[in-house]
Amino acid sequence: MAEADIGKVFAHVFERPHLFEDGRIEKFDPDYDMAESWQRLREGKNIQEHDRILLLHELYEANMMGEGTDIPYEPCHEAAEKIYNYSVALKKYLRENGLE
C-alpha cells in the first residue's frame, strides 16, 4: 500500500472527527483490536490477514467519506464491510487463536 494511503488511513482512524447518523461529530472510540492490528503493521512483525483487511477497509471508508464531516460514517462502513470485511476476519483470527 502506498505511504500516502497509509497516512490517509491513520488520519481517518485516529485523528479526524466523523459524522454519525445520530448527528454526533466526533472521533472514533478507541478499539483494542484495531490498535493491536495497527501496532503489528507499524512494527512489520506477525502481520495477520485481518490487519491487511483493516487497512483496505479503512482506506475504502476514508475515500468514501472524504476529509469533511458531511457524509455519515455508518453507510460507508457498511459498504466497506461488503468488500473488506474486517469484523469477520477479526472474529476468525480470535477464534483460531483462542482469544474470543
C-alpha positions, 0 to 999 in steps of 0.5 A, a space after each residue: 500500500 502506498 505511504 500516502 494511503 497509509 497516512 490517509 488511513 491513520 488520519 481517518 482512524 485516529 485523528 479526524 472527527 466523523 459524522 454519525 447518523 445520530 448527528 454526533 461529530 466526533 472521533 472514533 472510540 478507541 478499539 483494542 483490536 484495531 490498535 493491536 492490528 495497527 501496532 503489528 503493521 507499524 512494527 512489520 512483525 506477525 502481520 495477520 490477514 485481518 490487519 491487511 483487511 483493516 487497512 483496505 477497509 479503512 482506506 475504502 471508508 476514508 475515500 468514501 467519506 472524504 476529509 469533511 464531516 458531511 457524509 455519515 460514517 455508518 453507510 460507508 462502513 457498511 459498504 466497506 464491510 461488503 468488500 473488506 470485511 474486517 469484523 469477520 476476519 477479526 472474529 476468525 483470527 480470535 477464534 483460531 487463536 483462542 482469544 474470543 
